[in-house]
């Protein structure tokens, strides 16, 4: 394991509250096999009020059914921290072939920071069909500037103006009820 048992109970990153299987509020249980949940809690803990954090995480974290990881994902959605998920194509990073996703967590979803109020909704973008192999490479892909702008423009619209127009197979906004129906899986393909 990665050392979950060595994380102190008083670690401030564990001040985040989750709901256990009996419906009780409690500190999150950390997965002994995978540190992704702790990384997510680390980003959230260090995020300033009114701030947004974006980070890359393996796609498996979007829908992993392990109780500890599902608990945190559910709490992130229910407490309105998950702003946007962008699923990326495989082969995008030189050091790994695995598909990854961009997570955007935000403490600026209530409309008080000049952005529009987005409570109860999450933007999902499926960018798996975007990108092409780098010329001369058989292993690594890249996005064009236009593809990056296409993704960024949809997210800007979501944050500033309103729900972007749904594009089947590419982008959609889901509310918390729809996400709960999918057992808090955050895989964009379920929503777009």
C-alpha positions in Angstrom: 0.0 0.0 0.0 0.9 3.6 -0.1 0.8 4.3 3.6 -2.8 5.2 4.4 -2.3 3.8 7.9 0.4 6.4 8.6 -1.9 9.4 8.0 -2.7 10.9 11.4 -6.4 11.1 12.4 -5.9 14.8 13.1 -4.5 15.4 9.5 -6.3 18.6 8.4 -7.0 17.1 5.0 -9.3 14.6 6.7 -11.5 17.4 8.1 -13.7 16.8 5.0 -17.0 15.1 6.0 -18.4 12.0 4.3 -21.5 9.9 4.9 -21.0 6.3 5.9 -23.1 3.3 4.9 -25.4 3.9 7.9 -26.0 7.6 7.0 -23.7 9.0 9.7 -21.4 11.9 9.0 -17.8 10.9 9.6 -14.2 11.5 8.4 -13.3 9.8 5.1 -11.8 6.3 5.2 -8.6 6.1 3.1 -8.2 3.4 0.6 -5.2 1.2 1.7 -4.5 0.3 -2.0 -4.5 3.7 -3.7 -3.6 7.3 -2.7 -5.8 9.0 -5.3 -8.4 9.9 -2.7 -5.8 11.5 -0.5 -4.5 13.5 -3.4 -8.0 14.8 -4.1 -8.5 15.7 -0.4 -5.0 17.4 -0.5 -6.1 19.6 -3.4 -9.4 20.5 -1.8 -7.8 21.3 1.6 -5.3 23.7 0.0 -7.9 25.4 -2.3 -8.6 29.0 -1.3 -12.2 30.1 -0.8 -13.4 31.4 -4.2 -10.7 29.3 -5.9 -10.8 26.5 -8.5 -8.2 23.7 -8.8 -7.6 21.6 -11.8 -5.6 18.3 -11.8 -5.1 15.1 -13.7 -6.2 11.8 -12.3 -6.4 8.3 -13.8 -9.8 7.6 -15.4 -10.5 4.7 -13.0 -11.0 7.2 -10.1 -14.1 8.5 -11.9 -16.1 5.4 -11.2 -14.2 3.1 -8.8 -16.6 1.2 -6.6 -14.3 0.8 -3.6 -16.3 2.0 -0.6 -13.7 4.5 0.6 -13.3 6.1 -2.8 -17.0 6.1 -3.6 -17.6 7.8 -0.2 -15.3 10.7 -1.1 -16.6 11.1 -4.7 -20.2 11.2 -3.4 -19.4 13.8 -0.7 -17.5 16.0 -3.3 -20.6 16.0 -5.5 -23.2 16.5 -2.7 -21.1 19.3 -1.1 -20.9 21.0 -4.5 -17.1 20.9 -5.1 -17.0 19.1 -8.4 -17.3 21.7 -11.1 -16.2 19.9 -14.3 -14.8 16.6 -15.4 -13.0 16.2 -18.8 -12.2 12.7 -19.9 -9.0 12.7 -22.0 -7.9 10.3 -24.7 -5.2 7.6 -23.9 -1.7 8.2 -25.1 -1.8 11.9 -24.2 1.1 11.8 -21.7 4.6 10.6 -22.5 5.1 8.7 -19.3 1.9 6.6 -19.4 -0.5 5.1 -21.9 -3.4 5.0 -19.5 -6.4 7.3 -20.1 -6.7 10.2 -17.7 -9.3 12.8 -16.7 -9.1 16.4 -15.7 -10.9 17.2 -12.5 -11.9 20.7 -11.6 -12.9 21.3 -8.0 -14.2 24.7 -7.0 -15.1 26.8 -4.0 -16.5 29.4 -6.3 -19.8 27.8 -7.3 -22.2 29.9 -5.3 -22.1 32.9 -7.6 -20.4 35.2 -5.1 -17.1 35.5 -7.0 -18.4 37.1 -10.2 -19.1 33.7 -11.8 -22.6 32.3 -12.2 -24.2 30.2 -9.6 -23.6 26.5 -10.5 -24.7 24.7 -7.3 -26.2 21.2 -8.0 -24.7 20.8 -11.5 -21.6 19.4 -13.0 -20.2 19.9 -16.5 -19.0 16.7 -18.3 -16.8 16.8 -21.3 -15.8 13.7 -23.2 -12.6 14.6 -25.2 -11.6 10.9 -25.9 -12.2 11.4 -29.6 -10.0 14.5 -29.8 -6.3 14.7 -30.4 -4.1 13.0 -33.0 -0.7 11.3 -32.9 2.2 13.6 -32.8 3.9 13.6 -36.2 6.6 11.0 -36.3 5.2 9.3 -33.1 3.2 6.1 -33.0 2.7 6.3 -29.2 1.8 9.8 -28.1 -1.1 12.1 -29.0 -1.6 15.8 -28.7 -4.4 18.3 -28.9 -4.5 21.1 -31.5 -4.9 24.6 -30.2 -8.4 24.6 -31.6 -9.3 21.5 -29.6 -7.9 23.0 -26.4 -9.9 26.2 -27.1 -13.1 24.1 -27.8 -12.8 22.5 -24.4 -11.9 25.7 -22.6 -14.7 27.7 -24.3 -17.4 25.2 -23.0 -16.0 25.4 -19.5 -15.8 29.2 -19.6 -19.5 29.3 -20.8 -20.5 27.0 -17.9 -18.7 29.1 -15.3 -19.7 32.6 -16.6 -22.9 32.5 -18.7 -25.0 29.4 -18.2 -25.4 25.9 -19.2 -23.6 25.3 -22.5 -25.5 23.8 -25.4 -25.4 20.0 -25.1 -23.4 18.3 -27.9 -24.1 14.6 -28.0 -21.0 12.6 -27.4 -19.0 15.7 -26.3 -20.6 17.8 -23.5 -23.5 17.9 -21.1 -24.4 19.3 -17.7 -25.8 16.8 -15.1 -27.5 17.6 -11.9 -26.8 15.9 -8.6 -29.9 13.6 -8.9 -28.7 12.3 -12.3 -25.2 11.7 -10.8 -26.8 9.9 -7.8 -28.7 7.7 -10.2 -25.4 6.6 -11.6 -24.0 5.8 -8.1 -21.8 8.9 -8.2 -19.8 7.7 -11.2 -18.2 10.8 -12.8 -17.4 9.2 -16.1 -18.5 11.7 -18.8 -19.6 9.0 -21.2 -22.6 8.3 -18.9 -23.9 11.8 -19.3 -23.0 13.1 -22.7 
